[in-house]
Amino acid sequence: MYLGLTEAQFWEYTPRQVLLVWDLHVQSEERSDRRIALICTMICTAQGAKKMDGRQFTVEDFLPRSKPVEQQQ
């Protein structure tokens, strides 16, 4: 994990400050994931690709999930 802090900065920060920096890092990663998912969606749309049920792909289809999707029976 890279938070953009030097080792000295890390040890000077309070736990609360480190948590705030971590939250900013997570938000940055989520924005990056969304940008890549948007590109994937645009490529699929341009190629005319559709889901197995016939619907078009959405950005959410390409976002990583924090919890696995439960399979429906």
Backbone torsions as a table, in degrees:
resi	resn	phi	psi	omega
1	MET	NA	134.5	179.7
2	TYR	-120.4	117.0	-178.7
3	LEU	-104.5	-0.4	-179.6
4	GLY	80.3	17.7	179.9
5	LEU	-109.1	143.7	170.6
6	THR	-76.2	166.1	178.7
7	GLU	-61.8	-38.6	179.2
8	ALA	-63.9	-43.6	178.5
9	GLN	-61.8	-43.5	-179.1
10	PHE	-56.4	-47.0	-176.7
11	TRP	-75.0	-18.5	176.7
12	GLU	-81.5	-24.4	-177.2
13	TYR	-73.7	150.0	172.4
14	THR	-78.9	162.5	176.6
15	PRO	-55.2	-37.7	179.1
16	ARG	-63.6	-41.9	179.3
17	GLN	-65.4	-40.1	177.5
18	VAL	-62.8	-41.3	178.7
19	LEU	-62.4	-40.2	178.0
20	LEU	-64.3	-42.3	177.6
21	VAL	-64.0	-40.7	178.3
22	TRP	-61.1	-43.9	178.6
23	ASP	-60.2	-40.3	176.8
24	LEU	-64.0	-38.7	178.5
25	HIS	-63.8	-44.6	179.8
26	VAL	-62.5	-43.4	178.4
27	GLN	-61.4	-40.4	178.6
28	SER	-63.5	-42.8	178.7
29	GLU	-64.6	-39.5	179.0
30	GLU	-65.1	-38.3	176.4
31	ARG	-64.5	-41.2	178.2
32	SER	-62.9	-44.0	178.2
33	ASP	-59.6	-42.3	-179.0
34	ARG	-65.4	-39.2	178.6
35	ARG	-62.4	-45.8	179.6
36	ILE	-64.6	-40.7	178.5
37	ALA	-62.5	-37.4	178.0
38	LEU	-64.7	-41.4	177.8
39	ILE	-62.5	-44.3	178.5
40	CYS	-60.4	-41.9	178.6
41	THR	-62.7	-43.1	-179.9
42	MET	-64.0	-39.7	178.6
43	ILE	-64.0	-45.3	179.5
44	CYS	-62.8	-41.5	179.6
45	THR	-65.0	-42.8	-179.7
46	ALA	-64.4	-32.7	-179.8
47	GLN	-85.9	-5.9	-179.6
48	GLY	77.3	17.0	-179.6
49	ALA	-70.7	144.3	178.6
50	LYS	-134.3	159.8	175.3
51	LYS	-68.9	169.1	-179.7
52	MET	-61.5	-26.5	179.7
53	ASP	-89.4	5.6	175.4
54	GLY	93.5	-9.4	179.4
55	ARG	-80.9	158.0	176.6
56	GLN	-76.5	155.7	176.7
57	PHE	-71.5	150.1	175.3
58	THR	-119.9	167.2	178.6
59	VAL	-57.5	-40.1	-177.7
60	GLU	-61.7	-26.0	178.7
61	ASP	-64.7	-22.9	-176.0
62	PHE	-108.4	1.3	178.6
63	LEU	-82.9	140.6	176.0
64	PRO	-67.1	146.9	-180.0
65	ARG	-104.8	143.1	178.0
66	SER	-79.8	-25.5	178.0
67	LYS	-123.7	141.7	178.0
68	PRO	-65.4	146.7	178.8
69	VAL	-76.3	130.3	178.6
70	GLU	-73.4	134.2	-179.9
71	GLN	-77.4	136.3	177.8
72	GLN	-90.2	141.9	-178.8
73	GLN	-103.4	NA	NA
